[in-house]
Amino acid sequence: MHTVRRGFGIGRLLLAGLGVVALAGYFDYVLGFATFQIYNYFSYFTVQSGMAAIVAFAAAAFVAFRHTTDPPWLNWFRLLVTTYITVSGIVFLTIVIQSSSLDYTIEVPWSSQLLHFWIPTIALLDWLTDAGKARLPWKILVWVLVVPSIWGVFTLIRGSIVGWYPYFFLDPVQVRGPLETVIYCLVALLLFIAIAAVLTATSRLPPRAQGREPTAA
């Protein structure tokens, strides 16, 4: 068991390092756009959740090296972060697919591929195969919506002031009206709940179903 946990710890450290490389690479990529303002980089939900993911991966690695199970607070944090980076990837993939049927193409550099696809996928595998996570309550589904809601309100207010939005569906100029923005936001919130519900459900599986032997009563 200790060997397995050590393996998870090493994997999480590598994942944290991969996150740092991806964020640095993406920062360098967006600097290539003449009209891009550096402070806008930190307004992307993907970037913010990616930063949080690095902290979560590093913390989870440290705990895995020292303990056979994760404390509840860490599992709360990991679930929130895993949900956020997964939804970011799904939304970005949807935007890329939609662009292929329109008159423009979205470039997906290696850094963006790491942030939106590879890191979320590995984080999901880490969560699903981790036998040391705690049983989480369903009320966490409500807390999952707190950060995206605050981010959405802040982004809309900031966008109306600076005239820039990180995603097209928040930009009044690029949608057909406020209703379209509301619909996109509601779909995103439902996606957050759906992903978090699946992750929560896996944490509540019987011990044997999660790959660990049941502890004695």
TADAFEN-V287812 format. One record per backbone hydrogen bond with DSSP energy under -0.5 kcal/mol. NH is the residue of the N-H (numbers start at 0). CO is the residue of the C=O. Records with the same first field share a line. If there is no record, write none. Layout:
BEGIN
NH = CO / CO
END
This chain:
BEGIN
4 = 0
5 = 1
6 = 2
7 = 3
8 = 4
9 = 5
10 = 6
11 = 7
12 = 8
13 = 9
14 = 10
15 = 11
16 = 12
17 = 13
18 = 14
19 = 15
20 = 16
21 = 17
22 = 18
23 = 19
24 = 20
25 = 21
26 = 22
27 = 23
28 = 24
29 = 25
30 = 26
31 = 28
32 = 29
33 = 31
35 = 32
39 = 36
40 = 36 / 37
41 = 37 / 38
42 = 39
43 = 40
47 = 43
48 = 44
49 = 45
50 = 46
51 = 47
52 = 48
53 = 49
54 = 50
55 = 51
56 = 52
57 = 53
58 = 54
59 = 55
60 = 56
61 = 57
62 = 58
63 = 59
64 = 60
65 = 61 / 62
66 = 62
69 = 131
73 = 70
74 = 70
75 = 71
76 = 72
77 = 73
78 = 74
79 = 75
80 = 76
81 = 77
82 = 78
83 = 79
84 = 80
85 = 81
86 = 82
87 = 83
88 = 84
89 = 85
90 = 86
91 = 87
92 = 88
93 = 89
94 = 90
95 = 91
96 = 92
97 = 93
98 = 94
99 = 95
100 = 96 / 97
101 = 98
103 = 98
106 = 104
108 = 106
112 = 108
113 = 109
114 = 110
115 = 111
116 = 112
117 = 112
118 = 113
120 = 116
121 = 117
122 = 118
123 = 119
124 = 120
125 = 121
126 = 122
127 = 123
128 = 124
129 = 125
130 = 128
132 = 129
135 = 133
139 = 136
140 = 137
141 = 138
142 = 138
143 = 139
144 = 140 / 141
145 = 142
146 = 142
147 = 143
148 = 144
149 = 145
150 = 146
151 = 147
152 = 148
153 = 149
154 = 150
155 = 151
156 = 152
157 = 153
158 = 154
159 = 155
160 = 156 / 157
161 = 157
162 = 158
169 = 166
170 = 166 / 167
171 = 169
173 = 170
174 = 170
179 = 176
180 = 176
181 = 177
182 = 178
183 = 179
184 = 180
185 = 181
186 = 182
187 = 183
188 = 184
189 = 185
190 = 186
191 = 187
192 = 188
193 = 189
194 = 190
195 = 191
196 = 192
197 = 193
198 = 194
199 = 195
200 = 196
201 = 197
202 = 198
203 = 199 / 200
204 = 201
208 = 205
209 = 205
210 = 207
211 = 206
END
